[in-house]
Amino acid sequence: MTFDTFETPALILDTNRLRANAARMLDHCAAHGVTLRPHLKTAKSVDVARIATGGRLDTVTVSTLQEAEHFARAGFDDILYAVGITPNKFPRLRRIAEETGRTIRLTLDSVEMARALRASGLENPVLIELDCGEHRGGLPVDTPMLLEIAEALGPLCTGVMTHAGHSYATDDLTDVARTAGVETETARAAAQKLREAGFDAPVISIGSTPTVLHAPDLTGVTEVRAGIYLFCDLSQFGRNICRLEDIALTVLSTVIGHNRAAGVLTIDAGALAMSKDIGANTYLPEAKYGWLCNPETMTPLDLAIDTVHQEHGTVTVSDPALYDRLPIGSLVRVIPGHACLTAAGGYGGYHVTNGEWWPRIDGWS
């Protein structure tokens, strides 16, 4: 695929890498006897979703109601909205149900929301969210509120879910496995408490890409949620979760300026195209705002975006010969530090390496 006619910045998706990443995770889950409920918050694309599920049109995860509606209208069912529900979203949930007939599964972690949901008349099934150590959302497993919420939900209670987002606080896979063990045990213990109290808890849902891949034991878990494995990025690479050659998502950018006196060149991929997230730098300091690569071969150029402005990325040039190798108007592909936020830059879709255009959605409404 050649990129000479592309307007930049543009989002490029390598379908061979995407399909390989998806197949590895599907095989991993099948080997462990768990259902993969892929998280589509980064993908936001029906084409990618079908690859992620292996062709199924059900059991996916989203993080906005915009995504939930998009995939429901595309025929997907059993869509988990993995963000705590609030009453201001009830009308849209009702409309999605009436217009598509698809099931949107919800999460919550308070008695107040459980009661509000029952009072609304909505019949969306619910997973009670648990805190397994990240302290972002969810209940501790030993709180009496767990049973109070289940009581308030009644037949809407269908199980539990948790997310060990703090698995990203290390590049040591032994630590990841330990965190994954706590994640799975938290979910199993909560489900057992519900069952012992007479509540149904058929769904035990855990996951992030690191913990799904490195959990020591998934016994009792019914489903796992992961999403970034489809694309990968420098954050995953720096934490030893993926290889560089697994990274499927890049940004095509054009060199728009040389400043030899300052020892920099400028590209048209800045903060909006790449994001300002530098979480990859924690374990890969040289990641900065993204690595520049040859657009055709993806060979790294040993250059990174050092500074971002809204539409400008500034790259430090240590070898003056690079100005001749990268003249103004030449193209590069940039490996992102955090693919989820890079993809959310408003691109509208993916330029796919097989020559196709795959639309994606953005925003909340």
Buried (B, 14 or more C-beta within 10 A) or exposed (E): EEBEEBEBBBBBBBBEBBBEBBEBBBEBBEEBEBBBBBBBBBBBBBBBBBBBBBEBBBBBBBBBBBBBBBBBEBEBBBBBBBBBBEEEBBEBBBEBBEEBEBBBBBBBBBBEBBBBBBEBEBEBBBBBBBBBBBEEBBBBBEBEBBBBBBBBBEEBBBBBBBBBBBBBBBBEBEBBBBBBBBBBBBBBBBBBBBEEEEBEBEBBBBBBBBBBBBBEEBEBBBBBBBBBBBBBBBBBBBBBBBEBEBBBBBBBBBBBEBEEEEEBBBBBBBBBBBBEBBBBBBBBEEBBBBBBBEBEEBEEBEBBBEBBEEBBBBBBBEEEEBBEEBEEEEBBBBBBBBBBBBBBBEBEBBBBBEEEEBEBBBEEE
